[in-house]
């Protein structure tokens, strides 16, 4: 079994971790604990809203790359969320 890789501990990896969680709740990726994809729009929205709150609370304190990453993640997740709610 391959050894787990270590990810850097920084704000960007934190954002990606939250976005990955939202993707699991949107049913876009399998749950790493169970291996099955499932849809939970309440948890997906909660996680997306949390990312939005982080954007609001960190305004003016992010470096340009962190800001671009957060904007891209929010756009992608919000677009996917809307598509799932209309399906």
Secondary structure, 3 states (H helix, E strand, C coil): CCCCCCCCCCHHHHHHHHHHHHHHHCCCCCCCCCCCCCCCHHHHHHHHHHHHHHHHHCCCCCCHHHHHHHHHHHHHHHHHHHHHHHC
